[in-house]
Amino acid sequence: MADDEKRVFALISAIGTIRDRLRQDIDGLRQIHNRWKDGNGSSINLIAQLTALKSSLGNIQDWLNYAVNDLHPQLLSDLDVLTHSCGILVRHVDALNVCLGYRDHGPVDFAAKLKYRVAVRSMERLQQVARRQNDAVNLLLAACHCTAQAQRKILLHKSRQIRKEDAANLRTLSQSSGLNGACITGLAQLSRFIQWLRLLFHMKLARNEFHGAVSPTDEENEEMAAATRSEAIDRALQREATNLRHETKLVLVGNGQSGKELIMHQLKVLFTEGYHSTDERLKYRPAVYQVIHSLIQSITNLLKDTGVTLSKELNHDFAILLHELDTAKEGITPDAVKAITTIWSCPEFSKLYVRNFEIDFPQYAPYFAQEAPRIADADYVPSEADIIRLNQSMRGINEARFNWDELDVHLFNIRGYVPQHFRERWYHQLDEATAVIYTVDVSLYNKPSPQLPNQSILVHEFEAFETWVNQPGFAHSSIILILNNFTRFVSKMAYAPLEKLFPDYVRNESDPELSARQYLLKQFRARNHQALPVYSFWVDLDSSDNQHLYQALRSTLSKVQQQQQLERQRRAKEEEEDGVAWGSSVGSVDAAAEADADRPVTKGASRANLLSPSRSRGALREK
């Protein structure tokens, strides 16, 4: 067993190394593509296949991390062979990048052009090998997730067949790569020799001009300096345009209490700012105490408002909470902690809380009620999970830039109302976003609208969603719909039928949960007038570290960006051939992928993480 665990950790390390090298190779190929702009798309196709292989290897790596103790020896053996094959592929791509890494100058350098033509043949072979290895990885991943022995054997057999054919392709690739590599190296040396001859020619020409020329005037010097500055600005703008083409621009919108602030904070902690120091976390202690006091206030208000009859013990706890509010101390007394825990876990209060829509509770009330004993400790230091669940949202727009595996992400978080003059000056930066992430708290479906008591507050969410997704600047974007508080939504339906506030809803008695989810998704999609692709996730953001959600989002965004790149290339080709701008929107999502996104999947076991609640179990649904 110990040997198997060592093999697993060795595999995880090897796959991580391969993915890092693939990331470097993809960046190198992008630079080569930007220099040469090949017409047949060999380099961009190879980039797409390597990106897909890197994403699939990431899924294998994630699965290995969560299934260390549940691996069959045959699976480990197949993974060893697959990792070795991927390593060979990466070495060939490394060699190709090194050969093409020398920057060639001048449109008349025939040796450089011929060198690239030879390299295109290698790119096409590498593309085929990468595609087959990606197929083998996906089949092996399906076998890892499969529980039926017969089906697992079939998948493993198919994966081995692909690897056998792939081994033959790798041998052919190794033989041809030697010849192609020698040709490319020789042509690169010839190109350098040509550049050297050109340099000698220009030096001789400049020397002749120097002897016969008159010294330039001040005006001519200024003109040359201005031309140099203009060229530098043009190069900087070109670099910026290249970076923007590869940027994954995300726009995060939704109500401030929908959970989007938690997503923003977790992504910033994971990928940009890192974790707070102990001294920094101590500064948040008063804010956490304030949330606990707000929770106590909401509990007492709900009990007083409903007038429910409590047992003698619960009445005693209720009196303790009232006394805690009257004394208004900074910390929390042990009696108050016991009272919070007892009342929150009793059946009488649980029913009231599920049915409640009039008394406002802190956004992450269940989390703070569960963590109250730890927070009341005399040596309490706020954890990262505590800090990111504080309501620190402000109005305006917040942005963050970070690298998320192969994605270069630029995330915009729209907070509250944004003035019209600010929108007119600033919102154009959101145009051509890769995806709009819209978050909504579906558990509020039974809360009446302030203006129309017979109408659900979700109707306002439908209208806000309609306003955002139909912006002209998002005509080629995708929509990621995050439906939060799924567990509470399901538990509420037993007490507050959905049809009470949505008369056109027809319950499916055999599966009311599925019919309710389908109805709400239908309401959102009906307002998507630009027919943009929609990916939906049903989650409970406050009960886990949300690693499964972010893994699913990363895979979805990688897929979306590849589709959009291909679509942009197609539009550019149409414009070049026909001279007419091609104005159709991004293609629709694969039906199977969209169906999978609609179905919540229970969260698997996760490793300990500083962002996760210390004792809560996640109810996250993974795509």
N, C-alpha and C positions, 0 to 999 in steps of 0.2 A: 504493500500500500504506500509506504514511504517512497519507494522507487517511482511509482506512478505519479505521485505528487511532484517529485523532482522533475520528471519528464514534462508534466503540465507547466510548471513554472519556467522550464527551459523553453518550451514552445511559446509561452506568452512573451518571453523576452525576445525570442527570435522573430516572432511576428511583429512585435513593436519596432525592432530594428529595420525589418523590411519595409514597414509603413513609413518610417522616417526617411529611408533612402528613396522610396517612391515619391514622397513629398518633394524632396530635393530634385529628383529627376523631372517631375512634372513642372516645377518652376523653371528648370533649365530648358525644357522643351518649349515652354511658353515664350521664353526669351528668343529662342531660335525661330519660332513661328512669327513673332512680331518683327524679326529682322527680314525674313524671307517672304512671308505672305504667299505660301505655295498655293497654286490654283486648285490642285486636286485634293487638298485637305488632308494629306497624309499625317502631318504633325498633329493637327487638331483631333483627328480620329484616334491617333495613338494616345494623346492626352486623355481623351474621353474613356478609352478602355482601361488605361492605368488608374484613372480616378475611380472607376467602378470597381476594379480589383482592390484598390486600397480601402474602399468603403466596405467591401465584402470581408476582407481580412480584419477590419475593425469589428465587424459583427461577430466573427469567429473569436476574436480576442475577448470581447465582452462576454460571450457565452462561456469561455474557459474560466474567466474570473468568477462566474457565478455557479459553476458546476465542477469545481475542483475534485470533489469526492464522488462524482457520479459519472465516471468515464470508463468506457469499455476499452480494454487493451488494444483491440483491433482499430478502434477509432483513433487512438493515440498513434498507432503505427501509420495509418493513412495520413494523419496530420503531419507526421514527420516527413513522409515522402512529398506531400504537397508543399510544405515549407521549403524543402530542398529545391523543388522545381521553381518555386517563386524566387528563391535566391539566385538561381541561374539566370532567370529572366532579368532580374534587377541588375546583375553584373553586365549583361549585354546592353541594357539601356544606359548604364553608367558609362560604358565604353563609347557608345554613340554620342553621348553628351560631351565627353572629353574631346572626341574627334571634331565635333562641330562647334566646340566652345570658342575656337579662335575667331575673333571678329574680323570679317573681311570688309574691305573698303573698295568703293569704286564700282560703277555699273559695268565697266569694261573688263572686269577681272573674270575671264572665261574659266579659269581653273576653279575659282570659288563656286561658280554656277554649276560646273560639272561635278564638283565635290558634293554639292547638295543633291543633284540628281541621283548620284550613286547612293547617297544616304536615304533617299526616299524609298528605295527597294528594301533596305533594312527596316525602315519604319513600318512598311506594309507587312513584312514577316513578323515583326515584333507585335504588331497589332493583332494578328491572327493568334499568336501564342497567348497574348494577354487575355483575349476573349475566351479562349478555351480554358485557361486557368481560372478565370472568373466563373465560368460555368461549373467547373469542378469544385470550386470553393462553395458555391451556392448549393450544389447537390450535397456536399459533405455537411454543410450547415443544416440543411433540411433533415439529413439523417441524424444529426445530433439532437434535434428537437423531436424527432419521431419516437414514439413509445412502442409502436407495433413492430415486433421483430421481423416479420416477413417484409413489411414495407421498408424497414431500415436496410435489410439485405439488398433489396432491389436498388435503392438509392446509392448504397456503397458500391454495388457492382457497376452502375452507370458511371459513377465518379472514377472508378479504377479504369474503365474503358477509355474515358476521356484522357486520363493521365498517361495511359499507354500510347495513345495516338500523339499526345502532347510530347512524350519523351522522344518519339521519332522526329517531330517537328523541331525540338530543341537540338537534336544531333545535326539536323540539316542546317539549322540556324547557326550552330557553332562553326560548321564547315564553311558556310557562305560568309559568316561574319569575319573570318580571318582574311579572306580575299578582299571583301568590301572594305575592311578596316585598313588593309595595306593600301588600297586605291585611294581611300579618303586621306590617309596620312601623306601619301605621295603628292596628291593634289593640293593639300594644305601647304606642304613645303614649296610646291611650285608657286602657289598663290603668294607666299611670303617673299619668294624670290622676285616675283613680278612687282610686288610693292616696293621692294628694295631698289629695283631698277627705276621705278617711277620716282622714288625719292631722290636718287642720284640725278635723274634728268631735271627735276624741279630745282634741285640745289644749283646745278650748273646754269640753268636758265636764270635763276634769281641772281647769281653772281654776275652774269653778263649784264643784266638789267641794272644792277647796283653800280657797276663801273660807268655805265653810260647814262644813268638817270640823274635827275635833279632831286635834291632832298625834298620830301613832301612838305606842303604848307601846313599851318596850324588847322586850317579848315578841313584839309584832307585827313589829317590825323583824327579830328573830331568825327568825321564821317566814318572812318574805319572803326573807331571805338564804338560808335552808335550801332554799326552793323554787327560788331562782335556781341554787343549786349542784346541786340534783337535776336541773333541766332541762339544765344543762351536761353532767352525767354521762350523761344519756340521749342527748344529741346525740353525745357522744364514742363511746358504745356503738353508736349507729346507724352512725356513720362506720366503726368497726372492723368491724361486721357486713358493711357494703357492701364493704370491702376484702377480707374473707375470702371473699366470694362470687366475687370476680374473681381470687382467688389460685390459682396453679397449684402445688399441694402435691405434692412428689415424695418418695418414701421409697426410699433406696438401701440395698440389703441384699445379702448374699453373703459368702462366705469372704474373709478378709483378703488372701489371695494370688490372688484371682480377677481382679483388675484394677480393682475398684471404687474403691480409693483413688486410682488414677491418674485415673479419671474425675472424682472429687471435686476433686483438685488442679488438673486442667486447667480445669474449670469455674470454680473460684475465681480462678485466674490470669486467665482470659479475661474474667470478668464482675464480679469483686468487688475482689480485692486488687491486681490488676495485676502487673507484673513487678518482681522484686527489684532493688535497686540493686547496684552492684559490691561495695560493702562488705558488704552483706547476703549476697550470693552467696559471698563468700570464707569466711564462717563455715561453709559446708557442705562445704568442701574435705576436712576430716578424715573426715567421714561417707562421702564418695565413695571416698576411699582405703580405708576399711574394707570397702566393698563389693568393691573390686578384690581385696583380700587374702582375703575370703571366697570369691570366685570362684576364686582360685588354690588355696585349700584344697580346694574341691569338685573341681576338675580333678585334683589329685594323688590325692585319695581315690578317685575313680572309676577312675583308671588303676591304682592299687594294688589296689583291690577286685576288678577284673576280671582282673588279671594278663595283660593283652594284650601280645603281643610287638611292640615298637616298633623302628623302624629306628635306626641309629646316630645320625642327626641328631636324631630325636625323643627318643631317650634323653638326649641332651645337653641338649635343651630341658627335659625332665622334671627333670633334675638341677638346672638353673638355678632352676626354680620351687621345688623343695625348699629350695634355699639361700636363696631370697627369703623363705620362711616362717621359716627359722631366724634370719635377721638381723633381721627385724621392724622395718624402717625405716618412717618415716611415709610417704614417697613411694614411687615405683615406679621401679626401675632400667630403663635402656634394654634390657638383656639380658632382663629379665623381660617387658617389653612384646613383644619379638620372639618369646619363647617362647610367650606367650599366643596371639599372632596365628597362629603356625605350627601349634601343636597344635590350636587351635579350628577351623582351616580344613582340617585333614588329614582324609581319608576315614575313617581308622581311628577317630578320636575322634568324628566326626560320627555314625557308626553307634552307638557306645556311648552318646552323649548322647541320641539319639532313643529308644533302647530302655530307658534308665535310668529307674527309679522308686524306687530305694533310697537313692541319695545326693541330699541336698537341695542345690540350687543357689540362688543369689540369684534373686529373682523375675524380674528383667529381665536375666538372665545374657547372652543374645545381644547385647543393646544395649551393655552395659558391656564385653564382649569386643571388640566392634567399635570402641568409642570409647576403648579403652585407650591408643593412641598419643597422642591429644589430651590425655587426663587426665594422662599421665606428663610432659607438658611442664613445664618449670621455671616458666613464667609462667601456669600453668593457673588459670583462674577458672571455677567451675562454671556451666554454662548452665542455663536454665530447664528444659530437657529432662532434665538430670542430676538436678536437685533434686526434680522431681515423681516421679522413679522411685526415690527413696530410700524405704525402708520405714519410714515415720514413724507408722504406725498405732498408735492407743491404744484402750483399751476405752472404752465409753460411747457417747454420741450427740453428733455434731457437726452443726451446722446452718449454712446460708448463705442469704441473701436477695439476689436480683439480678434485674435486668430483662433478659430474653432476647427481643429484638425486641418483639412485642406481648404476650409472656407475663411476668407478675409472679410469679417463681418463688420458692418457699420449699422448700429442699432439706434433707432430714434424712438423715444418714449414720449407720447403725447399726453400731457397731464392737464386735466380739467379744461376750462374754457380758455381759448386762445383768441385775443382780440383780432378784429378783421384786418386792421392795417398791418399787424404782424404777420397774419396769414398771407396777405398779398405780397409781402416782401420776402417771406421765408419759405413758404410751402413748396415752391418750385424745386427745392432740394430733395423733396420726397418722390419726385417723378421717377418713373422707371424702376420702382422698388422691386426687388426680387419677390418679396412676399409681404402681405399685410397680415399681422397676427392680431386677431380680434378675440378678446377674452370676455366672457359673460358668466355671471353667477346664475345658473339655471335653478338653484334652490329657491330663488325669490319669485318663482312663477305665481305663488298664491298671495303675494303682497300687492294690494290694490294701488293703482296709480293715484297720486295726490290730487290730480285734476278730475279724474273719472273713477270713482270708487268701484264701479262694476267692471273695470278694465284692469288687466294684469300689468304690472310695471315692466314685464318683459316686452310689451308692445313698444315701449320707448327704446328698448335695446334693438328690436327689429328695425326701427326707423333710423337709429344711429348707425347700425350696420349698413343699411341701404345708402345712407349719405356717404359713408367712407368708401365702400367697395365700388361705387359708380363714379368716383372721381376720374376725370379724363387722364390724369397722370398715371393712373394704375391700370390702364387699358391692357397692358401686357404682363401684369403681375399675377401671382397666385394668392389664394386666401387660405390662411391657417386659422381655423375656428377652434378655440379652446373653451370647452364647456365645463366650468368648474363646479365643485361641490356636488358631484354626481351621486354619492352615497346618500346625502341628505335629501336630494331631489327624489330619489327612489323611496326613501322612508316616508316622505311627506305625502306621497300619492295615496297612501292608505287612509289618511285623514282628510286630505284636501284634493279631491278628484280634479284632474286637469280640465275636464269638460265644464267644470263650474265657471271658470273664467275664459275658456275657449269653447264656445258652444258648437263650433264646427268640428271639434275633435271627436272621433269615434274610437272608443276603447276596444282593443282586441283582448277578449277575456282570456284567451289561451296564453298570451304573452303581453300583458299590459305595459311592462317596462320597455320592451322593444317598440311597441306602437307609439308610446309617448316620445321616445327619442326620435323616431322617424318623423313624427309630426313636427317637433321643434326644428329639426334639420330642414324639413320641407319649407317651414316659414322663413328661415334664413335664406335658403337657396332661391325662393321665389323673388327675393329682393335683389338678387345678383343679376342685374339687367345686362351686364357686359359679358355674361356667360364665362366668368373666370373659373379656373380650376379651384375646387374647394376641398381641403383636407381637414377632417374634424377629429378632435381628441376629447374624450370624456374623462375627466380627471378629478382628483381631490388634492389640490395643491398644498393644503395646510397639514397634511398627515405624513409627508415623506420628504426625502431630499430631492425628489423629482428627477433622479438620474435617468430613469427609464423614459420619461417624457423627453428629456433633452437628447437622448440617443435617437429616439424616433424623429424628433425635429431635425437633427443633424442629417439623418439619412434622407428625410423628405426634402430638405433644402438642397442637398447635393443633387438629388434627382431633378428637382425643379430647375436648378441653375443649368444643368446639362441640357434640359429641354429648351430653355430660353436661349442658350448659346447657339444651339442648332437652328432655332427659329430665326435668330438674328442673322445667321449666315445665309439662311434660305432667303430672307427678305433682301439682304444685300445682293445676293446673286440674281434675284428677280429684277432688282433695280438696274443692275449692271447689264443684264441681257435685254430687258424690255424698255428700260428708261422710264419705268412707271413705278412709283412707290407702292409697295405691297402693304395694305393696311389691315389685314385680318389679324385677329387676336391670337394669343398663345393657345396651342392645341389643348383639347380637353384631357383630363386625367384618365388614365386607364381605368376601366370600370371595376376591375377586380381590386385595384389599389384603393379606389374610392369606397368600395364596399367594406374593405378591411378597416378603413379609417373610421367608418360609422360604427364599428362594433367594438365596445370596450373589452379589453383583455385584462385579466387580473394580473396584478404586479407580482413578479417573482421575488425570491429572496435577494436582498441587497446587502452589500458590505457596509460596515460602520462608516459614517461620514459625519464631519462636523456640522453639516447643514441639516442633518436629520434630527427629529425629535428623539430625546434620550430613551423614551420608553414606548412611544406610539408605534403602531403598525400601519404601514402605508396602505391607502385605498386607491392608489394611482392606477389608472387604466392606461396600458401601453398600446400604442397603435400596432 
